[in-house]
Amino acid sequence: ELGQPTHPYDASRVARRTLRARRARPGEQLVTLDGVTRQLARAGRGLGDTGVDCVIVDGEDAVLGLAGIMGGASSEITADTTEILLEAAYFDAMTIARSSKRHGLRTEASVRFERGVDPELAPRAVARFVAILRESCPDLEWLADPLDVRGIVPAPPTVELRGGDIERMLGASLDRDEVTRLLEGLGFSVTAGSTSLFVIAPSARLDVRHGAAGRADVVEEVARLYGYRRLGRRTPSWAEPGALGGRTRLRRRLRDVAVDLGLHEVWTATLVSDEE
């Protein structure tokens, strides 16, 4: 519903009722919920794939699940489960993508993490999960307050829109107040400077980049909301039309003359040695 994957564990089957995340160690195994025994921390064939797997472990450091992809059978919810531990987390997109490809295991959770999940969404998603679960379990009780543990998560970049940036990119001059109104309507934070606007994207907008690329991303959002049809149309122009250079013309004429004299043109293979 919100785009945040979650995973429940049977609390009675989790040592010390503790969840942690770490890198898998060579030689470790995990039986996932689909019944497959998976070898962890093995380098893959993909470019840059060193075999890093992020796993969820319990209080005794036993592997419970392949983070962001699929849980393990050892802590699976059953008909006898009465208490659960609920995980809602943020995982690095590239790590999840490589692990998913290496293990041949593509799930709804892995797809969402590969495309980027809002790092600030987990607490809201947990609250929504509990609200929905309470509709079918009216006697649902919180046994502990949610625990929010933070590691290193992406910070939204601060993008500077300098005076003239929008007109230079779009060919139209927009009032600063209008630009501020459009961006704030999308959840961007806008602070006015003497000659620039400093824009911070919402945490969910992981597509907004740093530096000059981020400036183009923000201007694109302005253009989209302002309306492409309201922007003036211009035909690109060049200083001079394209044409063949003198050296190219001479080479082509010499080739034509050589062919007319009965010579044959051969394009030799470039992927083998001269001896071959």
C-alpha positions in Angstrom: 0.0 0.0 0.0 2.8 2.4 0.9 5.6 0.8 -1.0 7.5 -0.4 2.1 8.2 -4.1 2.4 7.8 -5.6 5.8 8.5 -9.1 7.2 7.0 -10.7 10.4 8.9 -13.3 12.4 7.5 -15.8 15.0 8.8 -14.1 18.1 9.0 -17.5 20.0 11.4 -18.8 17.4 13.8 -15.8 17.5 16.6 -16.1 20.0 16.4 -13.3 22.6 13.7 -11.7 20.5 16.4 -9.7 18.8 16.9 -8.8 15.2 20.1 -7.5 13.7 21.5 -7.0 10.2 25.0 -7.9 9.0 27.0 -9.3 6.1 26.8 -13.0 5.5 30.0 -15.0 6.2 31.4 -17.5 3.7 30.1 -21.0 4.3 26.8 -19.9 5.9 23.6 -21.4 4.7 19.9 -20.4 4.8 16.7 -22.3 4.1 14.4 -19.7 2.7 10.6 -19.8 2.9 10.4 -21.5 -0.5 12.2 -24.5 1.0 15.5 -24.0 -0.9 18.9 -24.2 0.9 21.0 -21.2 -0.2 24.7 -20.8 0.0 25.6 -17.3 1.2 28.5 -15.0 0.5 29.5 -16.6 -2.7 30.9 -14.3 -5.5 28.6 -14.0 -8.5 29.3 -13.7 -12.2 27.9 -10.2 -12.5 30.3 -7.2 -12.9 31.3 -6.0 -9.4 29.4 -8.8 -7.6 31.8 -9.8 -4.8 29.2 -12.1 -3.1 28.0 -9.7 -0.4 24.7 -10.8 1.1 22.9 -8.8 3.8 21.2 -11.1 6.2 19.0 -10.8 9.3 20.2 -12.6 12.4 18.8 -13.2 15.9 20.3 -12.6 19.3 22.6 -15.6 19.0 23.8 -14.5 15.5 21.9 -17.3 13.7 20.8 -16.3 10.2 17.0 -15.8 9.9 16.5 -14.4 6.5 18.0 -12.9 3.3 17.5 -9.2 4.0 15.2 -7.4 1.6 14.4 -10.6 -0.4 12.9 -13.5 1.6 12.8 -14.7 5.2 14.0 -18.1 6.5 11.9 -21.1 7.3 13.3 -21.3 10.9 11.2 -18.3 12.0 8.2 -18.7 9.7 4.8 -17.7 10.9 2.6 -20.7 11.6 -1.0 -21.4 12.7 0.3 -21.6 16.3 2.0 -18.2 16.2 0.7 -15.8 18.9 3.5 -13.2 19.0 5.4 -11.7 16.2 8.4 -9.4 15.6 7.8 -7.1 12.7 10.7 -5.8 10.6 10.5 -2.7 8.4 13.8 -1.5 7.1 15.8 0.3 4.4 18.4 -1.7 2.4 20.9 -0.6 -0.2 19.3 -1.0 -3.6 22.4 -2.4 -5.4 23.1 -4.9 -2.6 19.6 -6.3 -2.9 19.7 -6.4 -6.7 22.9 -8.3 -6.8 21.8 -10.8 -4.1 18.5 -11.3 -5.8 20.1 -12.0 -9.2 22.9 -14.3 -7.7 20.4 -16.5 -5.9 17.8 -16.4 -8.7 15.3 -15.2 -6.2 13.1 -12.3 -7.3 10.3 -11.2 -4.9 8.0 -8.3 -4.5 10.2 -7.0 -1.7 13.4 -7.3 -3.7 11.8 -5.4 -6.7 10.7 -2.6 -4.4 14.1 -2.3 -2.7 16.0 -2.4 -6.1 14.0 0.6 -7.2 14.5 2.5 -4.0 12.4 2.8 -0.9 11.9 6.0 1.2 14.4 5.7 4.1 11.9 7.5 6.3 8.9 5.4 5.5 9.4 2.4 7.9 7.7 3.9 11.1 4.6 4.9 9.1 4.4 1.6 7.4 4.6 -0.3 10.7 1.8 1.8 12.1 -0.3 1.1 9.0 0.5 -2.6 9.2 -0.8 -2.7 12.8 -3.9 -0.8 12.0 -4.8 -3.2 9.2 -4.0 -6.3 11.3 -6.2 -4.9 14.2 -9.2 -5.1 11.9 -9.0 -8.9 11.8 -7.5 -9.3 15.3 -9.4 -6.8 17.5 -7.5 -8.1 20.6 -4.1 -7.2 19.1 -1.7 -5.8 21.7 1.6 -3.9 21.5 4.1 -5.7 23.8 6.7 -3.1 23.2 7.1 0.3 21.6 8.5 0.3 18.1 12.3 0.3 18.0 13.9 2.7 15.5 17.5 1.9 14.9 19.3 4.0 12.3 22.4 3.3 10.3 23.7 5.3 7.3 20.9 6.2 5.0 20.9 8.5 1.9 20.5 12.2 2.7 18.5 14.3 0.3 20.8 16.6 -1.7 20.6 20.4 -1.5 20.3 21.7 -5.0 21.1 25.3 -5.8 19.0 26.9 -8.5 20.9 30.0 -9.6 19.5 33.0 -11.2 18.9 32.3 -14.9 19.2 28.5 -14.6 15.5 27.9 -15.4 15.5 30.3 -18.4 18.7 28.8 -19.7 17.3 25.3 -19.6 13.7 25.9 -20.5 13.9 29.0 -22.6 11.2 30.7 -20.4 11.5 33.1 -17.5 9.5 32.0 -14.4 8.9 34.1 -11.3 10.7 32.8 -8.2 7.5 32.7 -6.2 5.9 30.6 -8.9 8.9 28.2 -8.9 8.7 28.0 -5.1 4.9 27.3 -5.2 5.4 24.5 -7.7 8.2 22.8 -5.9 6.6 23.0 -2.4 3.5 21.4 -3.9 5.6 18.3 -4.5 7.0 18.3 -1.0 10.3 20.0 -1.8 11.8 22.3 0.8 12.7 25.7 -0.8 14.8 28.4 0.8 15.4 31.7 -0.9 18.9 33.2 -1.1 20.0 36.6 -2.4 20.2 35.3 -6.0 19.5 31.6 -5.7 16.9 29.1 -4.5 18.1 26.2 -2.3 16.0 23.2 -2.9 15.9 19.9 -0.8 14.0 17.0 -2.2 11.7 14.9 0.0 13.2 11.6 1.3 11.1 9.6 -1.1 12.6 11.2 -4.2 15.7 9.1 -4.4 15.9 10.0 -8.1 17.0 13.6 -7.5 20.8 13.7 -7.8 23.5 16.0 -6.5 25.2 18.9 -8.3 24.5 19.9 -11.9 22.5 16.7 -12.6 20.3 17.5 -9.6 19.7 21.0 -10.9 18.4 19.5 -14.1 16.2 17.1 -12.1 14.6 20.0 -10.2 14.1 22.1 -13.4 12.4 19.2 -15.0 9.9 19.0 -12.2 9.3 22.7 -12.6 8.7 22.3 -16.3 6.4 19.3 -15.8 4.1 21.2 -13.4 4.3 24.6 -15.2 3.3 22.8 -18.4 5.4 21.9 -21.5 2.8 23.5 -23.7 3.3 26.8 -22.1 7.0 26.8 -23.0 8.0 28.5 -26.2 9.0 26.3 -29.2 12.4 26.9 -30.8 14.1 25.2 -33.7 17.8 24.3 -32.8 20.3 26.2 -34.9 24.0 25.6 -35.7 26.7 28.0 -36.7 27.1 26.1 -40.0 25.4 23.1 -41.7 27.1 19.7 -41.4 29.3 18.6 -44.3 32.2 16.3 -45.1 35.7 17.6 -44.3 38.3 18.0 -47.0 40.3 14.9 -45.8 37.2 12.7 -45.8 36.2 13.8 -49.3 39.7 13.1 -50.6 39.8 9.7 -49.0 36.4 8.7 -50.6 37.5 9.9 -54.0 40.7 8.0 -53.9 38.8 4.9 -52.9 36.4 5.3 -55.8 39.3 5.7 -58.2 41.0 2.6 -56.9 37.9 0.5 -57.3 37.4 1.8 -60.8 40.9 0.6 -61.7 40.0 -2.9 -60.7 41.2 -3.0 -57.1 39.2 -4.8 -54.3 38.5 -3.2 -51.0 38.8 -5.6 -48.0 37.9 -4.8 -44.4 40.0 -7.2 -42.3 38.9 -8.5 -38.9 40.0 -6.4 -36.0 39.5 -9.0 -33.3 42.3 -11.3 -34.3 46.1 -11.0 -34.4 48.0 -10.3 -37.7 49.3 -13.9 -37.7 45.8 -15.3 -37.7 
